[in-house]
Amino acid sequence: MRITATLWNFGSVTKNKILYRAIFLETIAAIPGMVAAIIRHFRSLRNMSRDGGMLNMFIEEANNERMHLLTFIRMKEPGYLFRAAVIGSQFGFGTFFLTAYIINPNWCHRFIGYIEEEAVHTYTKILKEFDNAEEGSELYMWKEEDAPKIAKGYWHLGEYGNVHDVMKAVRADEAEHRDVNHAVSGVPDDAVNPLYDPRAKLDGMLRKYVNDIMKKEASKQAA
């Protein structure tokens, strides 16, 4: 699925074109995870049963896509026309995906897996344009700019993290979403999520807590 409203496939790739493309994609990309989480949440309440870790994973996915958006709007503030297009697209796609997810969740996850593949292609193209940019050009200067503070904190890019690092981090996230959605498209509704087992996560948290306590005790004894 290709989005032509941002003129992505026409002419040369510019900073504005990249940001319009990325912002538009991320306003839509955060919808599926939240829709999946909400539907699973209400089903868990109706059935009075656990969800097996799916719900939490999809909330994290939706929030991750939202963080992509919040990062990109630090680089460019969209105008009113663009925002209107986003509202219309969210309403149309949100309605479609909500209906489709109620009917066939597995098909929806497979569908999103292919959409995420398109996102991976987009960010791969951006990184190639960065790598091929001539020294002193707009893209070359932009890729060396400092990453927004929100991006440095979220992806732990360090003091010298730049826009190039942001694009690599976003592409890695999209690749993970692609693989996750393809993987869960065949998982039965009543199964524990093999990619996000809440029991394994709890065990890991408890181990970390115990290790921290032991390290503190060892430090006290050494002092």
C-alpha positions in Angstrom: 0.0 0.0 0.0 1.5 3.3 -1.1 0.5 6.8 0.1 0.6 9.2 -2.8 -0.8 12.2 -0.9 2.7 13.2 0.3 4.1 13.1 -3.3 6.6 10.5 -2.1 7.1 8.9 -5.5 7.3 12.1 -7.5 10.6 14.1 -8.0 13.6 14.0 -5.7 13.6 13.2 -2.0 13.7 16.4 0.2 13.7 17.1 3.9 10.1 18.4 3.7 8.9 15.4 1.7 10.5 12.9 4.2 8.9 14.7 7.2 5.4 14.9 5.5 5.6 11.2 4.6 6.8 10.2 8.1 4.3 12.3 10.0 1.4 11.1 7.9 2.4 7.4 8.2 2.9 7.6 12.0 -0.5 9.2 12.6 -2.1 6.2 10.9 0.4 3.6 12.2 -0.6 4.1 15.8 -4.2 3.1 15.2 -4.0 -0.7 14.8 -2.2 -1.5 18.0 -4.6 0.6 20.1 -7.7 -0.9 18.3 -6.4 -4.4 19.0 -5.6 -3.6 22.6 -9.1 -2.0 23.2 -11.0 -4.9 21.7 -8.9 -7.4 23.6 -9.4 -5.4 26.8 -13.2 -5.4 26.6 -13.2 -9.1 25.6 -11.0 -9.9 28.7 -13.5 -8.0 30.9 -16.5 -9.8 29.3 -14.9 -13.2 29.6 -13.4 -12.4 33.0 -10.1 -14.0 31.8 -6.5 -13.0 31.1 -5.4 -12.0 27.7 -2.1 -13.9 27.7 0.1 -10.8 27.1 -1.4 -9.7 23.8 -3.1 -6.6 25.2 0.1 -5.1 26.8 2.2 -5.8 23.7 -0.2 -3.9 21.4 -0.5 -1.0 23.8 3.3 -0.8 23.7 3.3 -1.0 19.9 0.7 1.9 19.6 2.7 4.0 22.0 5.9 3.3 20.1 4.3 4.6 16.9 3.1 7.7 18.8 6.6 8.4 19.9 7.7 8.3 16.3 5.1 11.0 15.6 6.1 13.1 18.5 9.7 13.0 17.4 9.0 14.0 13.8 6.7 16.9 14.8 9.7 18.4 16.7 11.3 18.7 13.3 8.3 20.1 11.4 5.0 21.5 12.5 2.2 20.4 10.1 -0.2 23.0 8.8 -4.0 23.0 9.1 -4.6 21.4 5.7 -2.3 18.5 6.6 -4.0 18.1 10.0 -7.4 18.0 8.3 -6.2 15.2 6.0 -4.9 13.3 9.0 -8.2 13.6 10.8 -10.1 12.3 7.7 -7.6 9.4 7.2 -7.8 8.4 10.9 -11.5 8.3 10.8 -11.6 6.3 7.6 -8.9 3.8 8.4 -9.9 3.6 12.1 -13.5 2.7 11.2 -12.3 0.1 8.6 -9.8 -1.5 11.0 -12.1 -1.6 14.0 -14.7 -3.4 11.9 -12.2 -5.7 10.3 -10.6 -6.6 13.7 -14.0 -7.5 15.2 -14.6 -9.9 12.2 -11.1 -11.4 11.7 -8.2 -10.4 14.0 -5.8 -12.8 12.4 -6.3 -11.3 8.9 -5.8 -7.8 10.4 -2.4 -8.7 11.9 -1.3 -10.2 8.6 -2.5 -7.0 6.9 -0.6 -4.8 9.3 2.5 -7.0 8.9 2.5 -6.0 5.2 1.8 -2.3 6.0 4.8 -2.3 8.4 6.9 -3.8 5.6 6.1 -0.8 3.5 7.2 1.4 6.4 10.5 -0.5 6.6 11.0 0.2 2.8 10.2 3.9 3.4 12.8 4.3 6.1 15.3 2.2 4.2 14.9 4.6 1.3 15.4 7.6 3.6 18.6 6.1 5.0 19.9 5.4 1.4 19.2 9.0 0.5 21.1 10.1 3.6 24.1 7.9 2.7 24.1 9.1 -0.9 23.6 12.8 -0.1 26.4 15.1 -1.3 28.4 16.9 1.3 26.8 20.4 1.9 23.4 19.4 0.5 20.2 19.8 2.4 19.9 16.1 3.3 23.5 15.8 4.3 23.2 18.8 6.7 19.9 17.6 8.1 21.1 14.0 8.9 23.9 15.5 11.0 21.6 17.7 13.0 21.0 16.9 16.7 18.1 14.5 17.3 15.2 16.0 19.2 15.5 15.6 23.0 12.5 13.4 23.1 14.2 11.0 20.7 17.5 11.0 22.6 15.6 10.1 25.8 13.3 7.5 24.2 15.9 5.6 22.2 18.9 6.4 24.5 20.8 7.9 21.6 23.3 9.7 23.8 24.4 13.3 23.8 25.5 13.2 20.2 22.6 11.3 18.7 21.5 12.8 15.3 18.7 12.6 12.8 20.4 9.7 11.0 20.4 7.7 14.3 16.7 8.5 14.7 15.8 7.1 11.3 17.8 3.9 12.0 15.9 3.5 15.3 12.5 4.1 13.7 13.3 1.6 11.0 14.3 -1.0 13.6 11.0 -0.4 15.4 9.0 -0.9 12.2 10.8 -4.1 11.4 9.9 -5.4 14.8 6.2 -4.5 14.4 6.2 -6.2 11.0 7.7 -9.5 12.5 5.4 -9.4 15.5 2.2 -8.9 13.5 3.1 -11.7 11.1 3.9 -13.9 14.1 0.7 -13.4 16.0 -1.5 -13.7 13.0 -1.6 -17.4 13.5 -1.8 -17.5 17.3 -5.2 -18.7 18.7 -7.1 -16.2 20.8 -6.8 -18.2 24.0 -3.1 -18.9 23.7 -0.3 -17.1 25.7 1.5 -14.7 23.4 4.9 -16.5 22.7 6.5 -13.1 22.0 5.3 -11.4 25.2 4.7 -13.9 28.0 3.6 -11.9 31.1 4.8 -14.7 33.4 8.3 -14.6 31.9 8.3 -10.8 32.2 7.3 -11.0 35.8 10.0 -13.6 36.5 12.5 -11.3 34.9 11.4 -8.3 37.0 11.7 -10.4 40.2 15.1 -11.6 39.3 16.3 -8.1 38.7 14.8 -7.0 42.0 16.6 -9.7 43.9 19.9 -9.0 42.1 19.6 -5.3 43.0 18.9 -6.1 46.6 21.9 -8.5 46.7 24.2 -5.9 45.1 23.1 -3.3 47.7 23.8 -5.7 50.5 27.2 -6.5 49.1 28.0 -2.8 48.8 27.0 -2.2 52.4 29.2 -5.1 53.7 32.2 -3.9 51.6 31.8 -0.4 53.1 
